[in-house]
Amino acid sequence: MKGKLDAGDPRAWWLEALEAIHLDPFDRALIAQAKAEQLTLMTTDSEIPKYDIECLRVAR
């Protein structure tokens, strides 16, 4: 059947996707670098270990 694809409101799903990503741009760069180079991050940030990277959680 030929018809239009209903993708909903692209702005809505784009905002939802952005909210699902860590909001700090520097942290996103660190996460991407750690993934690309298979590095381990040491952090006190409780959000970073949620990503698929090796982390050492540092207690304050």
PQR file with spaces between the fields and no chain letter, atoms N, CA, C, O and H, PARSE charges and radii, in Angstrom:
ATOM       1  N    MET     1       0.839   -1.147    0.000 -0.4000 1.5000
ATOM       2  CA   MET     1       0.000    0.000    0.000 -0.0000 2.0000
ATOM       3  C    MET     1       0.901    1.232    0.000  0.5500 1.7000
ATOM       4  O    MET     1       1.830    1.329    0.802 -0.5500 1.4000
ATOM       5  N    LYS     2       0.628    2.153   -0.885 -0.4000 1.5000
ATOM       6  CA   LYS     2       1.422    3.350   -0.989 -0.0000 2.0000
ATOM       7  C    LYS     2       0.797    4.447   -0.125  0.5500 1.7000
ATOM       8  O    LYS     2      -0.412    4.675   -0.169 -0.5500 1.4000
ATOM       9  H    LYS     2      -0.127    2.074   -1.536  0.4000 1.0000
ATOM      10  N    GLY     3       1.610    5.098    0.631 -0.4000 1.5000
ATOM      11  CA   GLY     3       1.114    6.173    1.490 -0.0000 2.0000
ATOM      12  C    GLY     3       2.270    6.908    2.128  0.5500 1.7000
ATOM      13  O    GLY     3       3.437    6.626    1.855 -0.5500 1.4000
ATOM      14  H    GLY     3       2.592    4.914    0.667  0.4000 1.0000
ATOM      15  N    LYS     4       1.938    7.823    2.953 -0.4000 1.5000
ATOM      16  CA   LYS     4       2.963    8.600    3.631 -0.0000 2.0000
ATOM      17  C    LYS     4       3.382    7.907    4.925  0.5500 1.7000
ATOM      18  O    LYS     4       2.579    7.269    5.606 -0.5500 1.4000
ATOM      19  H    LYS     4       0.990    8.052    3.175  0.4000 1.0000
ATOM      20  N    LEU     5       4.634    8.050    5.230 -0.4000 1.5000
ATOM      21  CA   LEU     5       5.164    7.526    6.469 -0.0000 2.0000
ATOM      22  C    LEU     5       4.847    8.516    7.581  0.5500 1.7000
ATOM      23  O    LEU     5       5.189    9.694    7.476 -0.5500 1.4000
ATOM      24  H    LEU     5       5.287    8.568    4.677  0.4000 1.0000
ATOM      25  N    ASP     6       4.206    8.058    8.634 -0.4000 1.5000
ATOM      26  CA   ASP     6       3.893    8.917    9.762 -0.0000 2.0000
ATOM      27  C    ASP     6       5.016    8.806   10.784  0.5500 1.7000
ATOM      28  O    ASP     6       5.097    7.828   11.527 -0.5500 1.4000
ATOM      29  H    ASP     6       3.929    7.101    8.719  0.4000 1.0000
ATOM      30  N    ALA     7       5.871    9.807   10.816 -0.4000 1.5000
ATOM      31  CA   ALA     7       6.999    9.817   11.746 -0.0000 2.0000
ATOM      32  C    ALA     7       6.698   10.623   12.991  0.5500 1.7000
ATOM      33  O    ALA     7       7.577   10.823   13.829 -0.5500 1.4000
ATOM      34  H    ALA     7       5.804   10.601   10.212  0.4000 1.0000
ATOM      35  N    GLY     8       5.477   11.085   13.122 -0.4000 1.5000
ATOM      36  CA   GLY     8       5.131   11.895   14.286 -0.0000 2.0000
ATOM      37  C    GLY     8       5.778   13.265   14.191  0.5500 1.7000
ATOM      38  O    GLY     8       6.087   13.737   13.097 -0.5500 1.4000
ATOM      39  H    GLY     8       4.763   10.923   12.441  0.4000 1.0000
ATOM      40  N    ASP     9       5.977   13.887   15.309 -0.4000 1.5000
ATOM      41  CA   ASP     9       6.615   15.199   15.362 -0.0000 2.0000
ATOM      42  C    ASP     9       8.113   15.007   15.583  0.5500 1.7000
ATOM      43  O    ASP     9       8.522   14.613   16.676 -0.5500 1.4000
ATOM      44  H    ASP     9       5.726   13.504   16.198  0.4000 1.0000
ATOM      45  N    PRO    10       8.947   15.277   14.566 -0.5600 1.5000
ATOM      46  CA   PRO    10      10.389   15.063   14.711  0.2800 2.0000
ATOM      47  C    PRO    10      10.997   15.882   15.849  0.5500 1.7000
ATOM      48  O    PRO    10      11.956   15.447   16.486 -0.5500 1.4000
ATOM      49  N    ARG    11      10.444   17.058   16.101 -0.4000 1.5000
ATOM      50  CA   ARG    11      10.983   17.880   17.197 -0.0000 2.0000
ATOM      51  C    ARG    11      10.770   17.187   18.541  0.5500 1.7000
ATOM      52  O    ARG    11      11.632   17.254   19.417 -0.5500 1.4000
ATOM      53  H    ARG    11       9.665   17.412   15.583  0.4000 1.0000
ATOM      54  N    ALA    12       9.645   16.532   18.703 -0.4000 1.5000
ATOM      55  CA   ALA    12       9.353   15.860   19.971 -0.0000 2.0000
ATOM      56  C    ALA    12      10.311   14.698   20.199  0.5500 1.7000
ATOM      57  O    ALA    12      10.880   14.585   21.285 -0.5500 1.4000
ATOM      58  H    ALA    12       8.945   16.477   17.991  0.4000 1.0000
ATOM      59  N    TRP    13      10.507   13.825   19.200 -0.4000 1.5000
ATOM      60  CA   TRP    13      11.394   12.687   19.438 -0.0000 2.0000
ATOM      61  C    TRP    13      12.847   13.129   19.525  0.5500 1.7000
ATOM      62  O    TRP    13      13.644   12.472   20.195 -0.5500 1.4000
ATOM      63  H    TRP    13      10.045   13.917   18.318  0.4000 1.0000
ATOM      64  N    TRP    14      13.218   14.238   18.859 -0.4000 1.5000
ATOM      65  CA   TRP    14      14.588   14.756   18.960 -0.0000 2.0000
ATOM      66  C    TRP    14      14.842   15.248   20.389  0.5500 1.7000
ATOM      67  O    TRP    14      15.889   14.952   20.965 -0.5500 1.4000
ATOM      68  H    TRP    14      12.570   14.772   18.316  0.4000 1.0000
ATOM      69  N    LEU    15      13.897   15.991   20.964 -0.4000 1.5000
ATOM      70  CA   LEU    15      14.059   16.471   22.337 -0.0000 2.0000
ATOM      71  C    LEU    15      14.123   15.309   23.325  0.5500 1.7000
ATOM      72  O    LEU    15      14.902   15.348   24.277 -0.5500 1.4000
ATOM      73  H    LEU    15      13.046   16.231   20.497  0.4000 1.0000
ATOM      74  N    GLU    16      13.310   14.278   23.105 -0.4000 1.5000
ATOM      75  CA   GLU    16      13.356   13.097   23.970 -0.0000 2.0000
ATOM      76  C    GLU    16      14.715   12.409   23.869  0.5500 1.7000
ATOM      77  O    GLU    16      15.271   11.976   24.878 -0.5500 1.4000
ATOM      78  H    GLU    16      12.677   14.247   22.332  0.4000 1.0000
ATOM      79  N    ALA    17      15.243   12.311   22.667 -0.4000 1.5000
ATOM      80  CA   ALA    17      16.552   11.679   22.467 -0.0000 2.0000
ATOM      81  C    ALA    17      17.644   12.488   23.162  0.5500 1.7000
ATOM      82  O    ALA    17      18.532   11.914   23.792 -0.5500 1.4000
ATOM      83  H    ALA    17      14.792   12.663   21.847  0.4000 1.0000
ATOM      84  N    LEU    18      17.587   13.802   23.054 -0.4000 1.5000
ATOM      85  CA   LEU    18      18.591   14.637   23.708 -0.0000 2.0000
ATOM      86  C    LEU    18      18.527   14.520   25.224  0.5500 1.7000
ATOM      87  O    LEU    18      19.560   14.524   25.893 -0.5500 1.4000
ATOM      88  H    LEU    18      16.865   14.268   22.542  0.4000 1.0000
ATOM      89  N    GLU    19      17.332   14.418   25.763 -0.4000 1.5000
ATOM      90  CA   GLU    19      17.185   14.291   27.213 -0.0000 2.0000
ATOM      91  C    GLU    19      17.722   12.954   27.716  0.5500 1.7000
ATOM      92  O    GLU    19      18.118   12.841   28.875 -0.5500 1.4000
ATOM      93  H    GLU    19      16.492   14.415   25.220  0.4000 1.0000
ATOM      94  N    ALA    20      17.736   11.950   26.855 -0.4000 1.5000
ATOM      95  CA   ALA    20      18.237   10.635   27.246 -0.0000 2.0000
ATOM      96  C    ALA    20      19.761   10.599   27.266  0.5500 1.7000
ATOM      97  O    ALA    20      20.353    9.680   27.832 -0.5500 1.4000
ATOM      98  H    ALA    20      17.414   12.042   25.913  0.4000 1.0000
ATOM      99  N    ILE    21      20.398   11.594   26.652 -0.4000 1.5000
ATOM     100  CA   ILE    21      21.860   11.685   26.592 -0.0000 2.0000
ATOM     101  C    ILE    21      22.332   12.567   27.730  0.5500 1.7000
ATOM     102  O    ILE    21      21.664   13.536   28.089 -0.5500 1.4000
ATOM     103  H    ILE    21      19.917   12.340   26.192  0.4000 1.0000
ATOM     104  N    HIS    22      23.463   12.240   28.290 -0.4000 1.5000
ATOM     105  CA   HIS    22      24.061   13.063   29.346 -0.0000 2.0000
ATOM     106  C    HIS    22      24.134   14.505   28.872  0.5500 1.7000
ATOM     107  O    HIS    22      24.620   14.761   27.770 -0.5500 1.4000
ATOM     108  H    HIS    22      24.005   11.453   27.998  0.4000 1.0000
ATOM     109  N    LEU    23      23.665   15.450   29.672 -0.4000 1.5000
ATOM     110  CA   LEU    23      23.486   16.828   29.236 -0.0000 2.0000
ATOM     111  C    LEU    23      24.753   17.677   29.278  0.5500 1.7000
ATOM     112  O    LEU    23      24.800   18.717   28.621 -0.5500 1.4000
ATOM     113  H    LEU    23      23.270   15.242   30.567  0.4000 1.0000
ATOM     114  N    ASP    24      25.761   17.283   30.011 -0.4000 1.5000
ATOM     115  CA   ASP    24      26.988   18.068   30.083 -0.0000 2.0000
ATOM     116  C    ASP    24      27.848   17.778   28.857  0.5500 1.7000
ATOM     117  O    ASP    24      28.283   16.642   28.672 -0.5500 1.4000
ATOM     118  H    ASP    24      25.722   16.438   30.545  0.4000 1.0000
ATOM     119  N    PRO    25      28.108   18.795   28.002 -0.5600 1.5000
ATOM     120  CA   PRO    25      28.865   18.543   26.765  0.2800 2.0000
ATOM     121  C    PRO    25      30.282   18.040   27.027  0.5500 1.7000
ATOM     122  O    PRO    25      30.794   17.234   26.250 -0.5500 1.4000
ATOM     123  N    PHE    26      30.923   18.493   28.096 -0.4000 1.5000
ATOM     124  CA   PHE    26      32.267   18.007   28.397 -0.0000 2.0000
ATOM     125  C    PHE    26      32.219   16.536   28.787  0.5500 1.7000
ATOM     126  O    PHE    26      33.075   15.755   28.371 -0.5500 1.4000
ATOM     127  H    PHE    26      30.507   19.148   28.727  0.4000 1.0000
ATOM     128  N    ASP    27      31.221   16.153   29.585 -0.4000 1.5000
ATOM     129  CA   ASP    27      31.066   14.744   29.957 -0.0000 2.0000
ATOM     130  C    ASP    27      30.802   13.882   28.733  0.5500 1.7000
ATOM     131  O    ASP    27      31.331   12.775   28.630 -0.5500 1.4000
ATOM     132  H    ASP    27      30.526   16.787   29.922  0.4000 1.0000
ATOM     133  N    ARG    28      29.988   14.378   27.800 -0.4000 1.5000
ATOM     134  CA   ARG    28      29.727   13.615   26.567 -0.0000 2.0000
ATOM     135  C    ARG    28      31.021   13.384   25.802  0.5500 1.7000
ATOM     136  O    ARG    28      31.238   12.303   25.254 -0.5500 1.4000
ATOM     137  H    ARG    28      29.558   15.277   27.883  0.4000 1.0000
ATOM     138  N    ALA    29      31.886   14.402   25.764 -0.4000 1.5000
ATOM     139  CA   ALA    29      33.175   14.250   25.078 -0.0000 2.0000
ATOM     140  C    ALA    29      34.035   13.206   25.793  0.5500 1.7000
ATOM     141  O    ALA    29      34.676   12.383   25.140 -0.5500 1.4000
ATOM     142  H    ALA    29      31.709   15.280   26.210  0.4000 1.0000
ATOM     143  N    LEU    30      34.052   13.234   27.125 -0.4000 1.5000
ATOM     144  CA   LEU    30      34.820   12.237   27.880 -0.0000 2.0000
ATOM     145  C    LEU    30      34.289   10.827   27.647  0.5500 1.7000
ATOM     146  O    LEU    30      35.062    9.888   27.460 -0.5500 1.4000
ATOM     147  H    LEU    30      33.531   13.902   27.656  0.4000 1.0000
ATOM     148  N    ILE    31      32.967   10.686   27.659 -0.4000 1.5000
ATOM     149  CA   ILE    31      32.347    9.380   27.431 -0.0000 2.0000
ATOM     150  C    ILE    31      32.685    8.863   26.039  0.5500 1.7000
ATOM     151  O    ILE    31      33.033    7.694   25.878 -0.5500 1.4000
ATOM     152  H    ILE    31      32.338   11.449   27.811  0.4000 1.0000
ATOM     153  N    ALA    32      32.583    9.727   25.035 -0.4000 1.5000
ATOM     154  CA   ALA    32      32.898    9.331   23.655 -0.0000 2.0000
ATOM     155  C    ALA    32      34.365    8.932   23.524  0.5500 1.7000
ATOM     156  O    ALA    32      34.681    7.931   22.880 -0.5500 1.4000
ATOM     157  H    ALA    32      32.300   10.677   25.166  0.4000 1.0000
ATOM     158  N    GLN    33      35.257    9.707   24.128 -0.4000 1.5000
ATOM     159  CA   GLN    33      36.692    9.391   24.065 -0.0000 2.0000
ATOM     160  C    GLN    33      36.988    8.069   24.751  0.5500 1.7000
ATOM     161  O    GLN    33      37.765    7.262   24.240 -0.5500 1.4000
ATOM     162  H    GLN    33      35.001   10.520   24.650  0.4000 1.0000
ATOM     163  N    ALA    34      36.372    7.842   25.909 -0.4000 1.5000
ATOM     164  CA   ALA    34      36.585    6.589   26.630 -0.0000 2.0000
ATOM     165  C    ALA    34      36.093    5.400   25.818  0.5500 1.7000
ATOM     166  O    ALA    34      36.737    4.352   25.788 -0.5500 1.4000
ATOM     167  H    ALA    34      35.741    8.498   26.324  0.4000 1.0000
ATOM     168  N    LYS    35      34.943    5.567   25.157 -0.4000 1.5000
ATOM     169  CA   LYS    35      34.419    4.477   24.318 -0.0000 2.0000
ATOM     170  C    LYS    35      35.339    4.222   23.133  0.5500 1.7000
ATOM     171  O    LYS    35      35.655    3.072   22.830 -0.5500 1.4000
ATOM     172  H    LYS    35      34.420    6.419   25.182  0.4000 1.0000
ATOM     173  N    ALA    36      35.770    5.284   22.460 -0.4000 1.5000
ATOM     174  CA   ALA    36      36.579    5.148   21.243 -0.0000 2.0000
ATOM     175  C    ALA    36      37.938    4.504   21.533  0.5500 1.7000
ATOM     176  O    ALA    36      38.442    3.717   20.733 -0.5500 1.4000
ATOM     177  H    ALA    36      35.513    6.219   22.706  0.4000 1.0000
ATOM     178  N    GLU    37      38.516    4.843   22.670 -0.4000 1.5000
ATOM     179  CA   GLU    37      39.869    4.362   22.976 -0.0000 2.0000
ATOM     180  C    GLU    37      39.895    3.307   24.067  0.5500 1.7000
ATOM     181  O    GLU    37      40.962    2.940   24.558 -0.5500 1.4000
ATOM     182  H    GLU    37      38.106    5.482   23.321  0.4000 1.0000
ATOM     183  N    GLN    38      38.705    2.812   24.450 -0.4000 1.5000
ATOM     184  CA   GLN    38      38.574    1.771   25.472 -0.0000 2.0000
ATOM     185  C    GLN    38      39.335    2.145   26.746  0.5500 1.7000
ATOM     186  O    GLN    38      40.155    1.379   27.253 -0.5500 1.4000
ATOM     187  H    GLN    38      37.838    3.109   24.051  0.4000 1.0000
ATOM     188  N    LEU    39      39.037    3.356   27.249 -0.4000 1.5000
ATOM     189  CA   LEU    39      39.681    3.877   28.444 -0.0000 2.0000
ATOM     190  C    LEU    39      38.785    3.676   29.662  0.5500 1.7000
ATOM     191  O    LEU    39      37.581    3.462   29.526 -0.5500 1.4000
ATOM     192  H    LEU    39      38.371    3.979   26.838  0.4000 1.0000
ATOM     193  N    THR    40      39.368    3.745   30.831 -0.4000 1.5000
ATOM     194  CA   THR    40      38.629    3.706   32.081 -0.0000 2.0000
ATOM     195  C    THR    40      38.569    5.115   32.648  0.5500 1.7000
ATOM     196  O    THR    40      39.593    5.793   32.740 -0.5500 1.4000
ATOM     197  H    THR    40      40.347    3.919   30.941  0.4000 1.0000
ATOM     198  N    LEU    41      37.375    5.559   33.028 -0.4000 1.5000
ATOM     199  CA   LEU    41      37.207    6.875   33.634 -0.0000 2.0000
ATOM     200  C    LEU    41      37.100    6.740   35.139  0.5500 1.7000
ATOM     201  O    LEU    41      36.448    5.827   35.646 -0.5500 1.4000
ATOM     202  H    LEU    41      36.544    5.009   32.953  0.4000 1.0000
ATOM     203  N    MET    42      37.746    7.660   35.857 -0.4000 1.5000
ATOM     204  CA   MET    42      37.556    7.792   37.296 -0.0000 2.0000
ATOM     205  C    MET    42      36.652    8.998   37.487  0.5500 1.7000
ATOM     206  O    MET    42      36.939   10.077   36.968 -0.5500 1.4000
ATOM     207  H    MET    42      38.275    8.402   35.445  0.4000 1.0000
ATOM     208  N    THR    43      35.552    8.825   38.235 -0.4000 1.5000
ATOM     209  CA   THR    43      34.587    9.901   38.349 -0.0000 2.0000
ATOM     210  C    THR    43      33.834    9.852   39.668  0.5500 1.7000
ATOM     211  O    THR    43      33.689    8.796   40.285 -0.5500 1.4000
ATOM     212  H    THR    43      35.319    7.949   38.657  0.4000 1.0000
ATOM     213  N    THR    44      33.359   11.019   40.084 -0.4000 1.5000
ATOM     214  CA   THR    44      32.429   11.100   41.207 -0.0000 2.0000
ATOM     215  C    THR    44      31.009   11.305   40.695  0.5500 1.7000
ATOM     216  O    THR    44      30.059   11.295   41.478 -0.5500 1.4000
ATOM     217  H    THR    44      33.477   11.876   39.583  0.4000 1.0000
ATOM     218  N    ASP    45      30.861   11.490   39.386 -0.4000 1.5000
ATOM     219  CA   ASP    45      29.560   11.731   38.749 -0.0000 2.0000
ATOM     220  C    ASP    45      28.783   10.421   38.688  0.5500 1.7000
ATOM     221  O    ASP    45      29.233    9.448   38.084 -0.5500 1.4000
ATOM     222  H    ASP    45      31.633   11.498   38.750  0.4000 1.0000
ATOM     223  N    SER    46      27.623   10.407   39.313 -0.4000 1.5000
ATOM     224  CA   SER    46      26.836    9.166   39.366 -0.0000 2.0000
ATOM     225  C    SER    46      26.157    8.846   38.036  0.5500 1.7000
ATOM     226  O    SER    46      25.648    7.738   37.868 -0.5500 1.4000
ATOM     227  H    SER    46      27.258   11.198   39.804  0.4000 1.0000
ATOM     228  N    GLU    47      26.133    9.773   37.097 -0.4000 1.5000
ATOM     229  CA   GLU    47      25.495    9.543   35.801 -0.0000 2.0000
ATOM     230  C    GLU    47      26.411    8.811   34.819  0.5500 1.7000
ATOM     231  O    GLU    47      25.936    7.993   34.031 -0.5500 1.4000
ATOM     232  H    GLU    47      26.547   10.673   37.233  0.4000 1.0000
ATOM     233  N    ILE    48      27.694    9.089   34.853 -0.4000 1.5000
ATOM     234  CA   ILE    48      28.623    8.545   33.857 -0.0000 2.0000
ATOM     235  C    ILE    48      28.684    7.019   33.875  0.5500 1.7000
ATOM     236  O    ILE    48      28.723    6.420   32.801 -0.5500 1.4000
ATOM     237  H    ILE    48      28.079    9.754   35.493  0.4000 1.0000
ATOM     238  N    PRO    49      28.696    6.352   35.041 -0.5600 1.5000
ATOM     239  CA   PRO    49      28.737    4.880   35.012  0.2800 2.0000
ATOM     240  C    PRO    49      27.527    4.222   34.339  0.5500 1.7000
ATOM     241  O    PRO    49      27.558    3.020   34.076 -0.5500 1.4000
ATOM     242  N    LYS    50      26.477    4.973   34.058 -0.4000 1.5000
ATOM     243  CA   LYS    50      25.302    4.416   33.380 -0.0000 2.0000
ATOM     244  C    LYS    50      25.572    4.111   31.910  0.5500 1.7000
ATOM     245  O    LYS    50      24.801    3.395   31.271 -0.5500 1.4000
ATOM     246  H    LYS    50      26.452    5.950   34.271  0.4000 1.0000
ATOM     247  N    TYR    51      26.656    4.647   31.378 -0.4000 1.5000
ATOM     248  CA   TYR    51      26.990    4.445   29.964 -0.0000 2.0000
ATOM     249  C    TYR    51      27.885    3.224   29.821  0.5500 1.7000
ATOM     250  O    TYR    51      28.496    2.778   30.792 -0.5500 1.4000
ATOM     251  H    TYR    51      27.283    5.229   31.898  0.4000 1.0000
ATOM     252  N    ASP    52      27.958    2.695   28.632 -0.4000 1.5000
ATOM     253  CA   ASP    52      28.679    1.455   28.377 -0.0000 2.0000
ATOM     254  C    ASP    52      30.186    1.714   28.284  0.5500 1.7000
ATOM     255  O    ASP    52      30.802    1.522   27.236 -0.5500 1.4000
ATOM     256  H    ASP    52      27.461    3.057   27.844  0.4000 1.0000
ATOM     257  N    ILE    53      30.766    2.155   29.411 -0.4000 1.5000
ATOM     258  CA   ILE    53      32.206    2.382   29.483 -0.0000 2.0000
ATOM     259  C    ILE    53      32.701    1.876   30.826  0.5500 1.7000
ATOM     260  O    ILE    53      31.932    1.733   31.777 -0.5500 1.4000
ATOM     261  H    ILE    53      30.266    2.311   30.263  0.4000 1.0000
ATOM     262  N    GLU    54      33.979    1.612   30.888 -0.4000 1.5000
ATOM     263  CA   GLU    54      34.600    1.165   32.125 -0.0000 2.0000
ATOM     264  C    GLU    54      34.791    2.374   33.031  0.5500 1.7000
ATOM     265  O    GLU    54      35.393    3.367   32.624 -0.5500 1.4000
ATOM     266  H    GLU    54      34.604    1.728   30.116  0.4000 1.0000
ATOM     267  N    CYS    55      34.276    2.295   34.270 -0.4000 1.5000
ATOM     268  CA   CYS    55      34.375    3.405   35.220 -0.0000 2.0000
ATOM     269  C    CYS    55      34.864    2.914   36.566  0.5500 1.7000
ATOM     270  O    CYS    55      34.567    1.798   36.992 -0.5500 1.4000
ATOM     271  H    CYS    55      33.787    1.488   34.601  0.4000 1.0000
ATOM     272  N    LEU    56      35.611    3.766   37.216 -0.4000 1.5000
ATOM     273  CA   LEU    56      35.945    3.574   38.616 -0.0000 2.0000
ATOM     274  C    LEU    56      35.231    4.681   39.365  0.5500 1.7000
ATOM     275  O    LEU    56      35.520    5.860   39.160 -0.5500 1.4000
ATOM     276  H    LEU    56      35.853    4.672   36.870  0.4000 1.0000
ATOM     277  N    ARG    57      34.317    4.318   40.218 -0.4000 1.5000
ATOM     278  CA   ARG    57      33.520    5.310   40.962 -0.0000 2.0000
ATOM     279  C    ARG    57      34.352    5.777   42.153  0.5500 1.7000
ATOM     280  O    ARG    57      34.800    4.965   42.962 -0.5500 1.4000
ATOM     281  H    ARG    57      34.082    3.361   40.385  0.4000 1.0000
ATOM     282  N    VAL    58      34.552    7.063   42.255 -0.4000 1.5000
ATOM     283  CA   VAL    58      35.319    7.657   43.334 -0.0000 2.0000
ATOM     284  C    VAL    58      34.349    8.238   44.349  0.5500 1.7000
ATOM     285  O    VAL    58      33.481    9.037   43.998 -0.5500 1.4000
ATOM     286  H    VAL    58      34.188    7.723   41.598  0.4000 1.0000
ATOM     287  N    ALA    59      34.495    7.841   45.602 -0.4000 1.5000
ATOM     288  CA   ALA    59      33.629    8.371   46.656 -0.0000 2.0000
ATOM     289  C    ALA    59      34.192    9.687   47.158  0.5500 1.7000
ATOM     290  O    ALA    59      35.405    9.868   47.265 -0.5500 1.4000
ATOM     291  H    ALA    59      35.201    7.192   45.887  0.4000 1.0000
ATOM     292  N    ARG    60      33.292   10.592   47.462 -0.4000 1.5000
ATOM     293  CA   ARG    60      33.749   11.882   48.011 -0.0000 2.0000
ATOM     294  C    ARG    60      33.795   11.817   49.496  0.5500 1.7000
ATOM     295  O    ARG    60      34.153   12.799   50.147 -0.5500 1.4000
ATOM     296  H    ARG    60      32.307   10.445   47.376  0.4000 1.0000
